[in-house]
Amino acid sequence: MRLSGIGLMVERSQRLVFSGLNFAAGSGELVALTGSNGAGKTTLLRLIAGLIRPQAGTVELEGGDGDLTIGQQAHMIGHQHGIKPALTVEENIRFWKDFLGGETVQGGLEGFGLEALRAFPAGVLSAGQRRRLSLARLLVAPRPIWLLDEPTSGLDQRSLVLLSRHMRGHLAEGGIIIAATHGTLGLKPMSVIALGEAA
């Protein structure tokens, strides 16, 4: 697979976020997005996922499933955790399995150390626990592209090790990861997209 962006330009609220932006990521590659708050990291991830459209440029995927959009072949984990507070941890994971066409609930629970919390309502979880629950979606329904927005936010050291392990495993299987970060991801990116300062 090869995911690429060509000549991308985005304006939001009459402000130029970025223009002439090019990037490429192949199978087994981690690309890090860096830049200050407001520089466009989240915007670029949302654009790749198909949640917003650029004013110019295109995003293309070679070698993926031609019957699916790029967004349908990607997981995007953003600042909003995407969990239902009234449902238990296990019920949230089961919802993702059913909705996304996944195969495992237990894998999601075990993958981020959530077994002991399986019966807890998601609304009572700490910030770090909610982040782990959100990340469990990556393991429930496999997707070749992971779009991660500050994935390490709120995680303790043990959880950071788990995340790094799963990222390495995904890359080893030929997956692509594009991750926005202010700090370390626990493994070295193949390339870095440094977005400019906010206007």
Number of C-alpha atoms within 10 A of each C-alpha: 17 16 19 16 19 15 16 20 19 22 15 12 6 7 10 14 21 23 15 12 16 15 15 16 21 20 19 20 22 25 21 23 24 19 17 14 12 14 19 24 26 20 20 27 23 18 19 24 22 16 11 13 19 20 13 14 17 16 20 16 18 11 11 16 13 9 7 9 14 20 17 15 16 20 22 21 22 19 14 10 14 14 20 14 15 13 16 20 28 22 19 23 28 20 17 21 20 14 10 16 12 19 15 17 22 16 18 28 23 13 22 23 18 20 15 10 16 18 13 17 17 22 14 12 16 11 13 15 21 22 25 27 28 24 23 25 28 24 23 24 21 20 19 22 27 24 24 22 22 20 21 25 16 16 18 11 10 10 19 20 15 16 22 15 14 16 22 18 13 24 19 13 12 15 23 26 26 24 27 27 19 16 11 12 20 14 11 12 16 12 15 16 18 15 18 16 13 14 9
